[in-house]
Every structure is written in C-alpha cells, then in structure tokens.
Amino acid sequence: QVEKDAVEEVNRRWQLGHDPMFLFVGQMNWKKNIRTVLDGCALLKKQGRHFHLILAGQGPDMKEIEERIYQNGLQENTHLAGHVTDMKLLDGLYARADVFAFPSLYDSAPMVIREAAVMGTPSVLVRGSCAADVVRDRENGYLCENSPESLCSVLEEVLNDRESLQVIG
C-alpha cells in the first residue's frame, strides 16, 4: 500500500489538483509506442477533456518525444518526470494515476504493468501484444487497438466511468 504523503507529493510536484492523470513509465524510446500515447492524448484534448499525462523515464528519443508533445499541443498537459529512482515517489505516481498507458508492442512481460496493478491502477495495453497476455479486457485492465483513436476511446471511457475504473483497478 502506498503512503498517502507519496500521492500528495505527486499532486504537489506536478500541480495535478483533482484532474485525471495518465501515466507512462519506461524507456523514452519510440519502440515503446509512445507516439500512440501522445497522439491519443492529443485527440482527447481536442475533445476538450482535462487531464495530465506524466511520462517517467529517460532514453534515446527524449528530444523527439518532447518535440511531439509540442506538435500535439500537449505541453500544458504533459509532464516529463525523468528517471524516477525514489521508489516512494514512483509508488505515488502509480497510485495517483487513473490509468497506466503502456501500448508497447516490444515488451513481453513488463514489470511496470505489475507495479501499476499493485497500486490498484489498471493498465491500457494493445490487444494482441505480448504485454497484454495478462489482461482480460475491462476485468483487470483495458485493451485497445494499436491506434491513437482506439487509445483515445479507452481513455475517454475511463474518464466517463470512474466507478468501473475503481473496480477494474
């Protein structure tokens, strides 16, 4: 169980207030399918939805990822946490997140999905990916197709159905 002050620290550090928050933790590398997260969130923002996206990690594509954030007009919604080594803070991120967005087609059994689950946070994964093998759609997580539109649709569902989110988490 996460310490309450860890979640409060996350809210304070990134000024989240009560807004929904989506999280990605992993290497900042295009092979992790981060473009789908950014483009899906851009579609959600165009619908007028308020949310925060936190990307935690570092990697070779960081500069291009930052450029994509600006191209998508997500600079006010997106926070780059960098490589988080403080486990209490990382637990706070997982616990504060409404959903853990991890559309990687590259990973086979990522620990980050289990870390999110321990904190009661459901993951959104790409249907048919190796990472999605442990998820039963809308029972212990969410599945989407490998497209920004599909991810956006799932995120919109999450925002509209907070009660189911609690149960699935």
N, C-alpha and C positions, 0 to 999 in steps of 0.2 A: 504494500500500500504506500502511495506517495505521501510525503509530508505536505500538509496544507500550505506551509510557507513557500514550498518549491513552486506551486502553482501561482501563488501570489507574486513571487519573483518573476515568473514568466509574464504575467499580466503587466507588472510594473515595467520590466525591461523593454518590452515591445509595445507598451501602451495599447493593450488589446481591449480593455473595457469588457463589455459583455458581448462583443461581436463574435460570430462564429470564427473558428480558426482551423485551417487545414495545415497538415504537416507533411513534409518530406524529409527523411533522414537518409543520407547515403552520399556516395561519391558524386561530386558535381561533374558528371560525365554524361554526354548525350546518350551513350549506350544504355543509361538507366531510364530512358524515355521521359526525361524531364520536360521536353518540349510539349508533350501531351498534357502535363500538369499545367504548364504556363498558358498554353493555348486554351485549354478547357476553362481555366480560371478567367481568362480574358473574355470568353463567351459569357460566363456567369456575370462578370462585371458589366458587360453591355446590357444585360437584363436589369441592371440597377440594383443588384444584390450587394450587400455589405458583408465583407469578410476579411480575414487576414490569412496570408499564406506565409508560413515560415519554412525556409529551406535551410537545413542544418547539414553541414559537410563542407568539404573542400575538394578540389580536383582540377584536372587539366582544362576543363571547359568553362571555368568560372567566369571569365571575361565575356565569352559569348552568351552565357546564361544571363548575365547582368544586362547585356545589350538586348536580349529577347524580352526581358522584364520591361525595359523602357519602350521597345517597339510595341508591346501589347498594352501599354499604358497602365501597368501594374505597380509602378514604383511606390504608390501610396498604400498599396495593399500587401506588398511583399517585403519580407524581412529576411536578410541573409545573416544567419546566426554563426556562420563559420563552423569550424570543427569544435564540437562541444565535448570537452573532456571531463567536465564536472557532472558526475553521474546523478546527483540530486537535481541539477538543472535539466538534464536530459529526461529524467523521470517526470519532472514538472511539465516539460514540453509535451511528452506523450499523454500525460494525464489531462492537460488543458485542451489538447486537440479534440475537435469534434470527430475528425476522421483522419486517418493516416493514408495519404495518397501515394501509392507505390506501383506505378504502371510498368515496371521494368519487365522486359521480355528476356533479359540477360541472366537474371538471378534464378537459381533453382530452389533454394530453401533459405531465404534470407532471415537472419536473426531479428531484423528490425520489425518484422510483422509480429513475431512472438513478443518482442519488447512492448509494442503498442498494445497487444492483447492483454498482457499482464496488467497494464494500466487501465483496462476497460475501454480502450479505443479501437473501434473497428477499422479495418483496412479496406481500401478500394484497390482492387487488382484487376489486371486484364484477363478476361475469360480465355481459358486455353493456355495461359502461360504456366510454366513450371511453378512459379511462385504461388499461383492461385490454387494449386492442388489441395491445399488445406482448408480452403474457404468454400462453404456452402452458401450460395447467394441469398442474402437477406436473412440468414440464420446466424452466422458467426462472422459476417463481413459482407462486402459488396463486390460484385463483378461488373465490369463494363467491357465494351468492345475497345479495340485499340484505335480510338479516335478521340480528339478533343471534344467532339459533340456528345459522344457517349459518356465520357467522364463528366462533362458539364451536367448532363441529365441526372447522373447519380448524385453529384454534389447538390444539385437543386432539390432532389428528393430528400437528401439528408437535411437540408435547411427547412424543408416543409414538414417533415415528420420527425420531430425531436423525440417523441415517445418511443418510436421504433428504434431510433438511434441508441437510446439508453438500453433497450433490451438486447439489441444485436451486439453492443459493446460489452 
